[in-house]
Amino acid sequence: MYRFFVEESQIYDGTVHITGSDVNHIKNVLRMRPGEKILVSTGGEKEYHCAVSDFPEGEVLAAVEEVTAADRELPSGIVLFQGLPKGDKMELIIQKAVELGATEIVPVEMKRCVVKLDRKKAEKKAERWQTIALGAAKQSKRMQIPTVHMPVTFQQALAMMAESDVRLMPYENAEGMEGTRRILESIEPGESIAILIGPEGGIDEAEVEMAMKEKVEPITLGKRILRTETAGMTVLSILVYLLEGRERTR
C-alpha cells in the first residue's frame, strides 16, 4: 500500500483529509479510485489504515478503517553529517540514508569540498533534498519524515554533533577493526548517534584533530577506501544490524 503523511489536525471524524501535492499524485498519477487502500502517518507511532472515499476540490478524503501501532523506526536517533559531494551524489546519499533509518541529514561545508553553494543555491538544493527525503520515507514506509538541513560550516557541524551521545567519524587512518568493534558494540539502543562523513578526498587532518577534541571517535570501515556516498551507508547498515538485533534480544 502507498503511504502518505499528514498533520494530526487533518484527521477528524474518522476521515483523513489529504491536501497539497499528494492530491495530484493520488488522483492523476496513481489514478486511485474510491475503495483503494492507503496507509497514513502523522509522524508518530500510529499507522492509519484507510480507504479512499471521495475527491472534493483540492482534497482527497480517506476513511479510517483501522489504527495500529507500528514499529519501523530505529531505537536510536541517527544524524548523518555529510560533507558536500560533487554532482548529484547528495540526492543518492539522502535517499539511502532515509531508507536505512537516519532521522536527520546535515550537509557540511568542509575543507576538501569542491562544491560551494551560495545562500540562494543552498535554499534551492535543500528544498529539492527534502522532497527526496519525503519520497524515500514513503517508499520505505517510515513513520516519520527525516529532516534535511541547510548546509552548515564544519564548526557548526561539530557544535550540533555535541548534542549526540555517540559521535562517529569513519577515517582511513583510524585504529584497527577491533577498536571499531568495541566502539560500535558499546552503543545502547536509545542513545543518540551522530556520524561525520567527509567529502571526496576525505576529511582534512586539521578537521580530524578538531573533531577528536570534541570527542568524535574515529572508526575504520575496513582496509579499503570507500567513496563518500558509500561510507555513510556502511555505518548506517552496521548500526541497523546492531541496534535492531540488540533490541530484539531484550
Secondary structure, 3 states (H helix, E strand, C coil): CEEEECCHHHEECCEEEECCHHHHHHHHHCCCCCCCEEEEECCCCEEEEEEEEECCCCCEEEEEEEEEECCCCCCCCEEEEEECCCCCHHHHHHHHHHHCCCCEEEEEECCCCCCCCCHHHHHHHHHHHHHHHHHHHHHCCCCCCCEECCCEEHHHHHHHHCCCCEEEEECCCCCCHHHHHHHHHCCCCCCCEEEEECCCCCCCHHHHHHHHHCCCEEECCCCCCCCHHHHHHHHHHHHHHHHHHHHHCC
